[in-house]
Amino acid sequence: MPKLKIKPELLSLLTSNKFQAFSCADLVDAYLKLDSSPNLNKKQAHQFIQRNIDRLIWAGFAVKESNNINGRPRYSLTNSFNSANYSIGSPHRKKPTPKTTVSAKPNNHYINDLNEQLKKHKLELLTTISEAEEYEALSSQLPNRRDDLQDLYNDARNRYSKTLGRVRAIESLISKCQEA
């Protein structure tokens, strides 16, 4: 049976002597207090902890004990919960850090870069137009190769459409930048 992967943040709590017997709420509160825990709200943390408790029970690493006074179940770790039976998983994902915006460059340098891209895409556009026209001409000259040429023609038309979309997007962005 493959080893159960446990997130390192949760594993640090479970391996501390404090959580040999615990409730889901106890574990959620402790998890939210960890410095290394991701920015989860209480509901998300509860769902994460409950899913992992269910996984621990399924693997035989924890058992559900009788309900405590407030009606919430308590859990305890079994003797089979040892490092030979589990592996450390990847850390819980943290919220992504906001990326810096492209407008950090001076506007005229940014527009110059966009114009360079636009020139490259327009050149590619002309090339694909010529390619498609040549496939059409070859198709009429070589009717027995029409199926092969049709595939090549369709591919050229698809590349033309994509490149045209790029050209329009860059042109729109340049006009927006010049308005600002």
C-alpha positions in Angstrom: 0.0 0.0 0.0 1.4 3.4 -0.9 2.4 5.8 1.9 -0.2 8.5 2.8 1.1 12.0 1.9 0.5 14.5 4.6 1.1 18.2 4.3 4.1 19.4 6.4 2.1 22.0 8.3 -0.5 19.4 9.4 2.2 16.8 10.1 4.0 19.2 12.5 0.8 19.5 14.5 0.0 15.8 14.5 3.6 14.8 15.5 3.6 17.1 18.5 2.5 15.5 21.7 -0.3 18.0 22.0 -2.5 16.2 19.4 -2.4 12.5 20.5 -6.2 13.0 21.1 -8.0 15.9 19.5 -11.1 17.3 18.0 -11.4 18.8 14.5 -12.0 22.2 16.0 -8.8 21.9 18.1 -6.8 21.0 15.1 -8.3 23.8 13.0 -7.5 26.4 15.6 -3.9 25.2 15.9 -3.6 25.0 12.1 -4.8 28.6 11.6 -2.3 29.8 14.2 0.7 28.3 12.4 3.0 30.8 10.7 3.6 28.5 7.8 -0.1 27.8 7.2 -1.7 29.4 4.0 -4.2 32.2 4.2 -7.3 30.1 4.6 -10.5 31.3 6.2 -11.9 29.2 9.0 -14.3 27.3 6.8 -11.6 26.4 4.3 -9.3 25.3 7.1 -12.1 23.2 8.7 -12.7 21.5 5.3 -9.0 20.8 4.8 -8.6 19.4 8.4 -11.8 17.3 8.1 -10.7 15.8 4.8 -7.3 14.9 6.3 -8.9 13.4 9.4 -11.0 11.2 7.1 -7.9 10.2 5.2 -6.1 9.3 8.5 -9.0 7.2 9.6 -9.2 5.5 6.2 -5.5 4.7 6.4 -5.8 3.4 10.0 -3.7 6.2 11.5 -6.5 7.6 13.6 -9.7 6.4 15.2 -12.9 8.2 16.0 -13.6 8.1 19.7 -16.9 8.7 21.5 -18.3 12.2 21.3 -17.2 14.6 23.9 -19.4 16.8 26.1 -20.4 19.2 23.4 -21.3 16.4 20.9 -18.3 16.8 18.7 -16.3 13.7 18.0 -12.7 13.3 19.2 -10.0 11.5 17.4 -6.8 9.8 18.5 -3.8 8.6 16.6 -3.1 4.9 16.5 0.3 3.1 16.8 0.5 2.7 13.1 0.9 6.5 12.7 4.6 6.5 12.4 7.1 7.9 9.8 7.5 4.5 8.1 3.8 4.6 7.0 3.4 8.2 5.7 5.4 10.6 3.6 5.6 14.4 3.7 3.6 16.0 0.9 4.1 19.3 -0.7 3.3 22.4 1.5 -0.2 23.9 1.3 -0.3 26.5 -1.4 -0.2 30.1 -0.3 -2.2 32.8 -2.0 -0.4 33.9 -5.1 1.5 37.2 -4.8 0.2 39.8 -7.1 2.4 40.2 -10.2 3.9 43.5 -11.1 2.1 45.2 -13.9 3.6 45.8 -17.2 2.9 49.5 -16.8 6.0 49.7 -14.6 7.9 50.6 -17.8 7.8 54.1 -19.1 4.8 54.3 -21.5 6.9 55.2 -24.6 9.3 52.2 -24.1 6.3 50.0 -23.7 4.6 51.2 -26.9 7.9 50.8 -28.7 8.1 47.2 -27.6 4.5 46.6 -28.7 5.2 48.2 -32.1 8.2 45.8 -32.6 5.9 42.9 -31.7 3.3 44.2 -34.1 5.8 44.4 -37.0 6.8 40.8 -36.4 3.2 39.6 -36.4 2.3 41.6 -39.5 5.3 40.0 -41.3 4.1 36.6 -40.2 0.6 37.5 -41.4 1.9 38.4 -44.9 3.9 35.1 -45.0 0.9 33.0 -44.1 -1.3 34.8 -46.6 1.3 34.1 -49.3 1.6 30.5 -48.2 -2.2 29.9 -48.3 -2.4 31.5 -51.8 0.5 29.3 -53.0 -1.3 26.1 -51.7 -4.4 27.2 -53.7 -2.4 27.7 -56.8 -0.6 24.3 -56.4 -3.9 22.6 -55.8 -5.2 23.7 -59.2 -1.8 22.6 -60.8 -1.7 19.3 -59.0 -5.2 17.9 -58.6 -4.0 14.5 -57.6 -2.3 16.0 -54.5 -5.3 18.1 -53.6 -6.0 16.2 -50.2 -2.4 16.8 -49.0 -2.5 20.4 -50.1 -5.9 21.0 -48.5 -4.5 20.0 -45.1 -1.5 22.4 -45.6 -3.9 25.1 -46.8 -6.1 24.7 -43.7 -3.1 24.8 -41.4 -1.9 28.1 -43.0 -5.4 29.6 -42.7 -5.5 28.7 -39.0 -2.1 30.3 -38.4 -3.4 33.3 -40.4 -6.4 33.6 -38.1 -4.4 33.3 -34.9 -1.8 35.9 -36.1 -4.6 38.3 -37.2 -6.0 38.0 -33.7 -2.6 38.8 -32.2 -2.2 41.8 -34.5 -5.7 43.2 -33.5 -5.0 42.7 -29.8 -1.7 44.5 -30.0 -3.2 47.3 -32.1 -6.0 47.7 -29.5 -3.5 47.9 -26.7 -1.3 50.4 -28.4 -4.3 52.7 -29.1 -5.4 52.4 -25.4 -1.9 53.3 -24.2 -1.8 56.3 -26.5 -5.1 57.5 -25.2 -3.9 57.4 -21.6 
